[in-house]
Amino acid sequence: MTETFAGFTARIEQERQRARTEEVLDWVIRRFPQLMPKIAWNQPMFTDHGTFIIGFSVSKQHLAAAPEKAAIERFSADIRQAGYDHSQQLLRIRWGQTVPFELLERIIRFNVEDKADCSSFWRK
């Protein structure tokens, strides 16, 4: 676990939820070493050349992955087909579900490629 996220994960009270969150954040760091880990808006996130790629948040019911609306729209059918729920901005991974690493990888790769020439933090 990167020191960047240690304070965030230390505040997760449930050990199982903390371990799952650390697992996902560590996976992103290993799988996408070019991405910059940071805390913004009190949430762990990853950026590429200063533009947002994906963020995460923790609730009582789930770990949420937030890749922006464009990525959720692009992968909405895949998310539902894999048995996960989503809103316009979030993919919800319930604590009892397995983490859809292959799907997360596709979503992150899409954002990295789609935002390669993006000069703003968020899509416009």
Disulfide bonds with the S-S distance in Angstrom:
none
